[in-house]
Amino acid sequence: VQLQASGGGLVQAGGSLRLSCAASGLIFTSHIMGWFRQAPGKEREFVAAVSWSGGSTDYADSVKGRFTISRDNAKNTAYLGMNSLKPEDTAVYYCAAQRTAWGSRRTADFGSWGQGTQVTVSS
């Protein structure tokens, strides 16, 4: 399984970014896709998840209304659209995949991980 995250960068507060996660080596439609982030000195935390078909989504309260998770099953790719970015959104963002535990926000339930992409929001 390979998850390749991309799209991170440096943006000013209030700006937008779109992250992508290209998946290979797995049956994409059999996996829930999630995004997590880890800021320096902090634990990795859940950001958002999208169900197998894309019909259901789940968001951390800190990003609800600003971030949008989606997926394109024809392209084996998941996305995280991020608007109204804040300095506290600065972190390495990881995409992850798991098969069965819809609604779980635990890193331990996600068995496959990408390498991470840095998002830096300046004030």
FIRO-467569 format. One line per 5 residues: their letters; for each residue z, y, x of C-alpha. Coordinates in steps of 0.2 Angstrom, whole numbers, plus 2048, in hexadecimal, padded with zeros to 3 digits. Layout:
residues N
A) Z,Y,X ~ ...
//
This chain:
residues 123
VQLQA) 800,800,800 ~ 7FB,811,806 ~ 800,822,7FE ~ 7F8,831,806 ~ 800,842,801
SGGGL) 7F7,852,804 ~ 7F6,864,7FF ~ 806,86B,806 ~ 807,87C,80E ~ 80F,88D,810
VQAGG) 80F,898,800 ~ 818,8A7,7FB ~ 825,8A7,7ED ~ 81D,8A7,7DC ~ 80D,89E,7E3
SLRLS) 806,88D,7DF ~ 801,87D,7E8 ~ 7F9,86C,7E2 ~ 7FE,85D,7EB ~ 7F4,84D,7EB
CAASG) 7F9,83B,7EE ~ 7EB,82F,7F1 ~ 7F0,81D,7EF ~ 7E8,80D,7F6 ~ 7ED,7FB,7F8
LIFTS) 7F5,7FA,7E7 ~ 7F0,7F8,7D4 ~ 7F2,80A,7D0 ~ 7F3,808,7BE ~ 801,7FC,7C0
HIMGW) 80C,809,7C8 ~ 817,818,7C3 ~ 814,826,7CF ~ 821,832,7D4 ~ 824,841,7DF
FRQAP) 834,844,7E9 ~ 839,852,7F5 ~ 845,853,804 ~ 84B,864,80B ~ 853,865,81C
GKERE) 864,85E,81C ~ 863,858,80A ~ 860,847,802 ~ 84F,843,7FB ~ 84F,848,7E9
FVAAV) 844,843,7DA ~ 837,850,7D4 ~ 82C,848,7C7 ~ 824,838,7C1 ~ 815,833,7B7
SWSGG) 813,823,7AD ~ 806,816,7B0 ~ 7F9,81D,7A4 ~ 7FF,82F,7A7 ~ 805,831,795
STDYA) 817,834,79A ~ 81F,83F,7A7 ~ 830,842,7AD ~ 837,852,7B7 ~ 846,857,7C0
DSVKG) 84E,866,7B7 ~ 84B,871,7C6 ~ 838,870,7C5 ~ 836,86E,7B2 ~ 82A,87B,7AB
RFTIS) 823,87F,7BC ~ 81C,86E,7C3 ~ 810,863,7BB ~ 80D,851,7C0 ~ 7FD,848,7BB
RDNAK) 7F2,839,7C1 ~ 7E0,834,7C1 ~ 7DF,821,7C0 ~ 7CD,821,7C3 ~ 7D0,82A,7D4
NTAYL) 7E0,820,7D8 ~ 7E8,831,7DB ~ 7F8,83A,7D5 ~ 7FB,84D,7D5 ~ 809,859,7D5
GMNSL) 804,86B,7CF ~ 811,877,7D4 ~ 812,889,7CD ~ 81F,897,7CF ~ 825,890,7DF
KPEDT) 836,895,7E6 ~ 83D,895,7F7 ~ 848,887,7F2 ~ 839,87C,7EE ~ 836,87B,801
AVYYC) 837,869,806 ~ 82C,85A,80C ~ 825,853,7FC ~ 822,840,7FB ~ 818,836,7EF
AAQRT) 81E,825,7EA ~ 81A,816,7DF ~ 823,809,7D5 ~ 81E,7FD,7C8 ~ 82B,7FB,7BA
AWGSR) 83A,807,7BA ~ 834,815,7AF ~ 841,822,7AD ~ 849,81E,7BE ~ 84B,82D,7CA
RTADF) 852,822,7D8 ~ 849,821,7E9 ~ 84F,80F,7EA ~ 844,80B,7DB ~ 834,811,7E3
GSWGQ) 82E,804,7EF ~ 81F,80D,7F7 ~ 81F,81E,7FF ~ 813,82A,807 ~ 815,834,817
GTQVT) 81A,844,80F ~ 812,855,80F ~ 81B,865,813 ~ 81D,873,806 ~ 824,884,80C
VSS) 827,892,800 ~ 82B,8A3,808 ~ 835,8B0,800
//
